[in-house]
Amino acid sequence: MDRNGTMIEPYLMAILASRIGNISKQMNNIMIRSARSSVLALGRDCSTAICDGKGDVLVFPTGFPSHTGAASLVGRSLLEIHGDQLKAGDAYLHNSPYHGNSHPADYTILVPVMYDGKCIFICFCKGHQADIGNSQPTTYSAKAKDVYEEGAIIWPGVRVQKDYKDVQDIIRIAKMRIRVPNVWYGDYLAMLGAARIGERELTKLIEKYGKDTIGLFIKQWHEYGKQRMIHEIKKLPAGSSSYETTHDPLPGILPDGVTVKVNVKADPNKGIVECDFMENEDSKPCGLNMCEATLTSAARYAVLCRICAPDLPHCEGALSRIIVKMRKGSIVGKAQHPFSSSVATTNVADRAFTAVLCAFNQITDRLSMAEPHYDQGVSLSVISGKDSRYGNKSYITQMVMGYSGGGGINGHDGYLHMSGSGGGMWISNPIEMMESKYPVLFLEQEILLDGIGSGKWDGSPAVKTIIRTMADPVTFMYVADGHFYPSKGAEGGYNGVPAQAMLFETKDGIETKFIKSLPTFPDPINVEPGKAIGGIYSSGGGFGDPLERDPMLVRHRVNEGWISVQKAADAYGVVLKTVSEGYAVDRDETEKCRRKLQSHRNRIGE
């Protein structure tokens, strides 16, 4: 502190910020290493954060943007519900999209860190569950007309531990509704243990530096974050723009899909970016409705991507400069009970994220980009059934496999592992681990040849996956977007490859024969032994004219096996000599080919 006791020296600010951030990282590592389900332990669909005593987020150094971008809403909700009743030894279970959480499958454990009878911090541990007791075996119920048909228990900040002991009534209720109660309880203990470690370490921090110093740090950290964000926004040109993107139809419910509209305004004088979603449709009788947390997170994350300041503090002080306007009772807005928000973290959220990203193209050309992929398809299915290898034991989990992501960016090809608004935080499940844990066998998982959104800067490629069952039938459920409305290219770039789902017969357990295409929003699909299910995970759109792409980059893609020699000529106008090992660019023929393609475009008015 200074002599008046009102300021903390910069070096101590840095020490405390680093220490609190590392505690959050420690919590995340504990949760991953001790989780029981594959979606947490292998896919790492989990996040941690630390909020202050008012519920505002201080740090979230690891985790999913959809989990943490609006973590303050959950922290504040806990205080609104319980207020002065918080005590040491308490832990709370929260999954309500109507009270600041993301979607019901994202269970959040909240532990208040009490000191001298006052809440100083709140430890935040969120993990996507393998099962939440939905009426159908999935954590993504796209067709559920309301929360009752969805079937999940909604826990709005319910005390699940008191005096460091489980409230057994709550645990019994949860286990009775979960198809795999032991898996659920293992994940619950992993999240709870991570939060308790955070509580222990933060208490040590308070004891070492004193409650007054910590209080001053919290105040100054938010102000520092605010000023840093204002500084970054001032680098943007003043401007406003609009963007629309349309989610695929949901048969029988949303025949025209969902058009997501946003108006984005950058005001560098005030140091504010405003994302206005007020013009969107009303809530619909389905599970695609967004909620306050997921729309806030999607917009904030998109703005942070375009600002691109890696050292920006991740605290509410900084995030508060991104204003997200939404309407209650809108499918792209704040959820109202009893409309379902089962799929609130993906699908329409990905469209909202993209809309903000691409709206910025009209404000600044810095990091201008095409649309990233849209999908939540076969390779990310929730699978369930019984496994005869292990005594007909029941299982259910979400696979995290075979996905792609990024749209082409002005100056860069799309990031292969982005996965929409997941931001590349998912970790693809190891195939061998999935085959040992569940009765499935992966026949193919590869980048789809010629599955690129071509451009001067390519979108990331599509990924093809084929999975067969073994001795037991397996139920697959998925919610794939991007078939009817794939990722759009920008500035002359090509659109991405659409998502697809397919059913196959298998021969000798290896060869496959196509049977039929499958719907992208199916009811549960029961895949019997002798059959296989496959999907194409959509690609990102391309940015810029493919005829302007560096021929050597095209040659590199051909050598990688991502595009064919024919695609190189047809899309990019690059002619390769195939007689040499590794190919070579025929410069003269490439120049002729590009002139011919440009002349053809001019004739047809492109």
Secondary structure, 3 states (H helix, E strand, C coil): CCCCCCCCCHHHHHHHHHHHHHHHHHHHHHHHHHCCCHHHHCCCCEEEEEEECCCCEEECCCCCHHHHCCHHHHHHHHHHHHHHHCCCCCEEEECCCCCCCCCCCEEEEEEEEEECCEEEEEEEEEEECCCCCCCCCCCCCCCCCCHHHHCCCCCCCEEEEECCEECHHHHHHHHHHCCCHHHHHHHHHHHHHHHHHHHHHHHHHHHHHCHHHHHHHHHHHHHHHHHHHHHHHCCCCCEEEEEEEEECCECCCECCCEEEEEEEEEECCCCEEEEECCCCCECCCCCCCCCHHHHHHHHHHHHHHHHCCCCCCCCHHHHCCEEEECCECECCCECCCCCCCCCCCCHHHHHHHHHHHHHHHHCCCCCCECCCCCCCCHHHCEEEEEEHHHCCEEEEEECCCCCCCCCCECCECCCCCCCHHHCCCCCCCCHHHHHHHCCEEEEEEEECCCCCCCCCECCCCCEEEEEEECCCCEEEECCCCCCCCCCCCECCCCCCCCCEEEEEEEECCCEEEEEEECCCCCCCEEECCCEEEEEEECCCCCECCHHHCCHHHHHHHHHHCCCCHHHHHHHHCCCEECCCCCCEECHHHHHHHHHHHHHHHHHHCC
